[in-house]
């Protein structure tokens, strides 16, 4: 049994959370959707720290980032599938 590197909470999410230390670009990650315990693989294209997000699909400026099945903010710079999602391309809608 392999250890997942990325957790996705809902099948409706478009970002997942890195759950291992030192995730390196080019890693073919085992991803688990916790709501239904299904799995998929995705290649991460950046080094991504634990606790940070990765795009599950291509995201464009103005798109809504979905995590836990909920709106967590607005994409402010295009993010291709497999790339790091963080403050450089995601902003809260709260202010």
Order of alpha helices (4+ residues) and beta strands (2+ residues): beta-beta-beta-beta-beta-beta-beta-beta-beta
